[in-house]
């Protein structure tokens, strides 16, 4: 059996205050909330350069 693959989850211009673990009152992002609370996987400030196409944008 080989190695486990690396998985990258990207959202397109996800506002940080729209996630429940950041205080949003509704459960809008249960999978992202689970990653943030159980694994501590959260990027406080990550940015991508502005481009001329619709690509993943700023992640706070």
DSSP file (Angstrom, degrees, kcal/mol; ACC not computed):
  #  RESIDUE AA STRUCTURE BP1 BP2  ACC     N-H-->O    O-->H-N    N-H-->O    O-->H-N    TCO  KAPPA ALPHA  PHI   PSI    X-CA   Y-CA   Z-CA
    1    1 A X              0   0    0      0, 0.0     3,-0.1     0, 0.0     0, 0.0   0.000 360.0 360.0 360.0 132.8    0.0    0.0    0.0
    2    2 A X        -     0   0    0      1,-0.2     3,-0.1     0, 0.0     2,-0.0  -0.062 360.0 -67.1 -81.6-176.3    1.4    3.4   -1.0
    3    3 A X        -     0   0    0      1,-0.1     2,-0.2     0, 0.0    -1,-0.2  -0.325  55.1 -99.3 -69.8 154.0    1.5    6.7    0.8
    4    4 A X        -     0   0    0     -3,-0.1    -1,-0.1     1,-0.1     2,-0.1  -0.527  45.1-112.9 -69.5 139.6   -1.6    8.6    1.6
    5    5 A X        -     0   0    0     -2,-0.2     2,-0.4     1,-0.1    -1,-0.1  -0.413  24.4-113.6 -73.8 151.4   -2.2   11.4   -0.9
    6    6 A X        -     0   0    0     -2,-0.1     2,-0.5     2,-0.0    -1,-0.1  -0.703  32.0-156.9 -80.0 135.0   -1.9   15.1    0.1
    7    7 A X        -     0   0    0     -2,-0.4     2,-0.5     2,-0.0     0, 0.0  -0.966   6.0-163.2-119.2 129.2   -5.3   16.8   -0.2
    8    8 A X        -     0   0    0     -2,-0.5     2,-0.6     2,-0.0    -2,-0.0  -0.951   4.1-158.2-112.9 127.0   -5.7   20.5   -0.5
    9    9 A X        -     0   0    0     -2,-0.5     2,-0.4    23,-0.0    -2,-0.0  -0.920  16.0-179.5-105.1 122.3   -9.0   22.2    0.1
   10   10 A X        -     0   0    0     -2,-0.6     2,-0.3     2,-0.0    -2,-0.0  -0.970  10.4-166.1-124.7 136.9   -9.4   25.6   -1.5
   11   11 A X        -     0   0    0     -2,-0.4     2,-0.9    46,-0.1     3,-0.4  -0.887  28.7-113.9-116.2 154.0  -12.4   27.9   -1.4
   12   12 A X  S    S-     0   0    0     -2,-0.3    44,-0.1     1,-0.2    46,-0.1  -0.774  86.6 -30.8 -92.9 106.4  -12.9   30.9   -3.7
   13   13 A X  S    S-     0   0    0     -2,-0.9     2,-0.5     1,-0.2    -1,-0.2   0.918  80.6-170.2  53.8  52.7  -12.8   34.1   -1.7
   14   14 A X        -     0   0    0     -3,-0.4    46,-0.6    44,-0.1     2,-0.3  -0.622  17.4-133.9 -76.2 121.3  -14.1   32.7    1.5
   15   15 A X    >   -     0   0    0     -2,-0.5     3,-1.5     1,-0.1     4,-0.2  -0.588   8.0-138.8 -74.3 135.0  -14.9   35.3    4.1
   16   16 A X  G >  S+     0   0    0     -2,-0.3     3,-1.2     1,-0.3     8,-0.2   0.832 100.9  57.7 -65.6 -30.9  -13.5   34.4    7.5
   17   17 A X  G 3  S+     0   0    0      1,-0.2    -1,-0.3     6,-0.1    -2,-0.0   0.421  92.9  70.7 -81.5   4.7  -16.6   35.7    9.4
   18   18 A X  G <  S+     0   0    0     -3,-1.5     2,-0.4     6,-0.1    10,-0.3   0.429  81.5  89.2 -95.6  -2.0  -18.7   33.3    7.3
   19   19 A X  S X >S-     0   0    0     -3,-1.2     5,-1.8    -4,-0.2     3,-1.5  -0.785  77.3-134.9 -97.6 140.0  -17.3   30.2    9.1
   20   20 A X  G > 5S+     0   0    0     -2,-0.4     3,-1.8     1,-0.3    -1,-0.1   0.855 105.0  60.0 -61.5 -36.1  -19.0   29.0   12.3
   21   21 A X  G 3 5S+     0   0    0      1,-0.3    -1,-0.3     8,-0.2    -4,-0.1   0.639 104.2  52.7 -69.8 -10.7  -15.6   28.5   14.1
   22   22 A X  G < 5S-     0   0    0     -3,-1.5    -1,-0.3    -6,-0.2    -2,-0.2   0.358 133.9 -86.5-101.5   2.5  -15.1   32.3   13.6
   23   23 A X  T < 5S+     0   0    0     -3,-1.8    -3,-0.2     1,-0.3     2,-0.2   0.467  73.1 150.9 111.5   2.0  -18.4   33.2   15.1
   24   24 A X      < -     0   0    0     -5,-1.8    -1,-0.3    -8,-0.2     4,-0.1  -0.511  44.7-137.1 -66.8 132.1  -20.9   33.0   12.3
   25   25 A X  S    S+     0   0    0     -2,-0.2     2,-0.3     2,-0.1    -1,-0.1   0.699  80.6  63.6 -70.5 -19.4  -24.3   32.1   13.9
   26   26 A X  S    S-     0   0    0     -8,-0.0     2,-1.6     1,-0.0     3,-0.3  -0.708  88.9-115.1-103.4 156.5  -25.3   29.5   11.3
   27   27 A X        +     0   0    0     -2,-0.3     3,-0.3     1,-0.2    -8,-0.1  -0.635  58.9 144.1 -88.2  81.4  -23.6   26.2   10.4
   28   28 A X        +     0   0    0     -2,-1.6    -1,-0.2   -10,-0.3     2,-0.2   0.741  69.9  31.7 -92.5 -26.5  -22.6   27.2    6.9
   29   29 A X     >  +     0   0    0     -3,-0.3     4,-2.5     1,-0.1    -1,-0.2  -0.553  64.1 161.8-132.3  68.2  -19.2   25.5    6.6
   30   30 A X  H  > S+     0   0    0     -3,-0.3     4,-2.1     1,-0.2    -1,-0.1   0.855  77.0  48.5 -62.7 -36.6  -19.4   22.3    8.7
   31   31 A X  H  > S+     0   0    0      2,-0.2     4,-2.2     1,-0.2    -1,-0.2   0.931 114.0  45.2 -70.4 -44.4  -16.3   20.6    7.1
   32   32 A X  H  > S+     0   0    0      1,-0.2     4,-2.2     2,-0.2    -2,-0.2   0.892 113.1  51.9 -63.8 -38.8  -14.1   23.7    7.4
   33   33 A X  H  X S+     0   0    0     -4,-2.5     4,-2.5     2,-0.2     5,-0.3   0.898 108.7  50.9 -63.4 -40.1  -15.3   24.2   10.9
   34   34 A X  H  X>S+     0   0    0     -4,-2.1     4,-2.6    -5,-0.2     5,-0.7   0.914 110.4  48.5 -64.8 -43.2  -14.4   20.5   11.8
   35   35 A X  H  X5S+     0   0    0     -4,-2.2     6,-2.1     1,-0.2     4,-0.9   0.897 114.5  46.7 -62.2 -40.0  -10.9   20.9   10.3
   36   36 A X  H  <5S+     0   0    0     -4,-2.2     4,-0.3     4,-0.2    -2,-0.2   0.884 120.1  36.4 -71.1 -38.9  -10.3   24.1   12.2
   37   37 A X  H  <5S+     0   0    0     -4,-2.5    -2,-0.2    -5,-0.2    -3,-0.2   0.900 125.4  33.3 -86.1 -41.0  -11.6   22.8   15.6
   38   38 A X  H  <5S+     0   0    0     -4,-2.6    -3,-0.2    -5,-0.3    -2,-0.1   0.878 133.0  26.0 -85.3 -37.6  -10.5   19.2   15.7
   39   39 A X  S  <<S-     0   0    0     -4,-0.9    -3,-0.2    -5,-0.7    -2,-0.1   0.581  95.8-126.4-100.5 -11.6   -7.2   19.5   13.8
   40   40 A X        +     0   0    0     -5,-0.4     2,-1.0    -4,-0.3    -4,-0.2   0.723  54.5 156.2  71.2  19.5   -6.3   23.1   14.5
   41   41 A X        +     0   0    0     -6,-2.1     2,-0.3    -7,-0.1    -1,-0.2  -0.695  14.5 129.7 -86.1 102.7   -6.0   23.5   10.7
   42   42 A X        -     0   0    0     -2,-1.0     2,-0.7    -3,-0.1   -10,-0.0  -0.970  48.8-143.2-155.3 135.2   -6.6   27.2   10.1
   43   43 A X        -     0   0    0     -2,-0.3     3,-0.3     1,-0.2    -2,-0.0  -0.903  11.2-168.1-103.6 111.8   -4.7   29.8    8.1
   44   44 A X  S    S+     0   0    0     -2,-0.7     2,-0.3     1,-0.3    -1,-0.2   0.886  79.2   6.5 -67.4 -41.0   -4.9   33.2    9.9
   45   45 A X  S    S+     0   0    0      2,-0.0     2,-0.4    13,-0.0    -1,-0.3  -0.849  74.0 152.4-147.6 107.6   -3.6   35.2    7.1
   46   46 A X  B     -A   59   0A   0     13,-2.9    13,-2.5    -2,-0.3     2,-0.3  -0.999  17.9-172.7-135.8 133.9   -2.9   33.8    3.6
   47   47 A X        -     0   0    0     -2,-0.4     2,-0.3    11,-0.2    11,-0.1  -0.909  14.2-154.2-128.7 151.9   -3.0   35.8    0.4
   48   48 A X        -     0   0    0     -2,-0.3     3,-0.1     7,-0.1    10,-0.1  -0.927  36.1-100.9-118.1 150.0   -2.8   35.1   -3.3
   49   49 A X        -     0   0    0     -2,-0.3     2,-0.2     1,-0.1     0, 0.0  -0.380  43.8 -99.7 -69.1 148.1   -1.6   37.6   -5.8
   50   50 A X        +     0   0    0      2,-0.1     2,-0.2    -2,-0.1    -1,-0.1  -0.488  49.2 179.6 -68.2 133.4   -4.3   39.5   -7.8
   51   51 A X        -     0   0    0      2,-0.3     4,-0.1    -2,-0.2    -3,-0.0  -0.739  40.7-109.4-126.9 175.8   -4.7   38.0  -11.2
   52   52 A X  S    S+     0   0    0     -2,-0.2     2,-0.3     2,-0.1    -2,-0.1   0.382  95.7  64.2 -90.3   3.8   -7.0   38.7  -14.2
   53   53 A X  S    S-     0   0    0      0, 0.0     2,-1.2     0, 0.0    -2,-0.3  -0.811  97.4 -93.5-122.7 164.9   -9.0   35.5  -13.8
   54   54 A X        +     0   0    0     -2,-0.3     2,-0.3   -42,-0.0    -2,-0.1  -0.673  65.7 148.3 -80.5  98.6  -11.4   34.3  -11.1
   55   55 A X        -     0   0    0     -2,-1.2    -4,-0.1    -4,-0.1   -42,-0.1  -0.774  60.2 -60.6-123.8 168.2   -9.0   32.2   -9.0
   56   56 A X        -     0   0    0     -2,-0.3   -44,-0.2   -44,-0.1     3,-0.1  -0.294  65.2-166.9 -53.1 129.4   -9.0   31.4   -5.3
   57   57 A X        -     0   0    0      1,-0.2     2,-0.2   -46,-0.2   -46,-0.1   0.246  35.7 -18.0-100.4-140.6   -8.6   34.8   -3.5
   58   58 A X        -     0   0    0    -11,-0.1     2,-0.5   -45,-0.1    -1,-0.2  -0.435  49.6-164.6 -73.7 134.9   -7.7   36.0   -0.1
   59   59 A X  B      A   46   0A   0    -13,-2.5   -13,-2.9    -2,-0.2   -44,-0.1  -0.988 360.0 360.0-118.5 123.4   -8.0   33.6    2.9
   60   60 A X              0   0    0    -46,-0.6    -1,-0.1    -2,-0.5   -45,-0.1   0.428 360.0 360.0 -99.0 360.0   -8.0   35.2    6.3
